[in-house]
Amino acid sequence: MSIATWDLGAGESTALSFALKNPSYRAMVDDTAARRCAQTLGISTLGTGGAIVLAKQRGLIESVGNRLQLLRDSGLWLSEEVFNLLKQKADEGA
């Protein structure tokens, strides 16, 4: 099975193709279909929320909750469950 058969957007397809050819990299994707494709093909992924948690762990930002709320305010749908999970991963509680 190839990435093309998943009928993903150009950005997702490009990111996954690069990560497939370069296994030391992770593909940064949030789209559910793209994540399923990556899992099927054994491609490591990182989503926007995970990148925000990583930024806090590296001392680049002070608050995951504030950044996630900014994303929500700009129109990104993020379930309350995932919102709280990401805050917990960043030691900000639920």
C-alpha positions in Angstrom: 0.0 0.0 0.0 1.3 3.4 -0.9 0.6 6.9 0.5 -1.1 7.9 -2.8 -3.8 5.3 -2.3 -5.0 7.1 0.8 -6.1 10.1 -1.2 -4.7 12.6 1.4 -4.1 16.3 0.8 -0.9 17.5 -0.8 0.7 18.6 2.5 -0.1 15.4 4.4 1.1 13.3 1.4 4.4 15.2 1.2 5.1 15.1 4.9 4.4 11.3 5.1 6.4 10.6 2.0 9.4 12.5 3.4 9.1 10.7 6.7 8.8 7.3 5.0 12.0 8.0 3.0 13.7 9.4 6.1 12.8 7.2 9.1 14.8 9.3 11.6 12.2 12.1 11.1 8.6 12.2 12.3 5.8 13.5 10.1 3.9 16.3 11.7 0.2 15.6 10.9 -3.1 16.2 12.7 -5.5 14.8 10.0 -7.1 11.5 11.2 -6.7 9.8 7.8 -3.1 10.9 7.6 -2.4 9.5 11.1 -4.1 6.2 10.1 -2.0 6.0 6.9 1.2 6.7 8.9 0.3 4.0 11.5 -0.3 1.5 8.7 3.0 2.3 7.0 5.0 2.5 10.2 5.7 6.2 10.0 6.3 8.1 13.3 4.1 11.1 13.7 3.8 14.2 15.9 0.7 16.4 16.0 0.4 20.1 16.8 -0.5 19.3 20.4 2.5 17.1 20.8 4.8 19.8 19.4 3.4 22.3 21.8 4.1 19.9 24.7 7.6 19.4 23.5 8.1 23.2 23.2 7.2 23.5 26.9 9.4 20.6 27.9 12.3 22.3 26.1 11.6 25.7 27.8 10.5 27.5 24.7 7.0 28.4 26.0 5.6 28.7 29.5 2.1 27.3 29.1 0.6 24.5 26.9 -2.9 25.4 28.0 -2.6 29.0 26.7 -1.2 27.9 23.4 -3.9 25.3 22.9 -6.6 27.8 23.7 -5.1 30.2 21.1 -5.4 27.4 18.5 -9.0 26.8 19.6 -9.8 30.5 19.4 -8.4 30.5 15.8 -10.8 27.7 14.7 -8.9 24.5 15.4 -11.3 21.9 16.9 -9.8 20.1 19.8 -11.8 17.9 22.1 -11.8 18.6 25.8 -10.3 15.1 26.4 -7.3 15.8 24.2 -6.9 19.3 25.6 -6.7 18.0 29.1 -4.5 15.1 28.1 -2.0 17.5 26.5 -2.0 19.7 29.6 -1.4 16.6 31.8 1.6 15.6 29.6 3.0 19.1 30.2 2.4 18.9 34.0 -0.3 21.5 33.9 -3.0 19.4 35.4 -6.4 18.8 33.9 
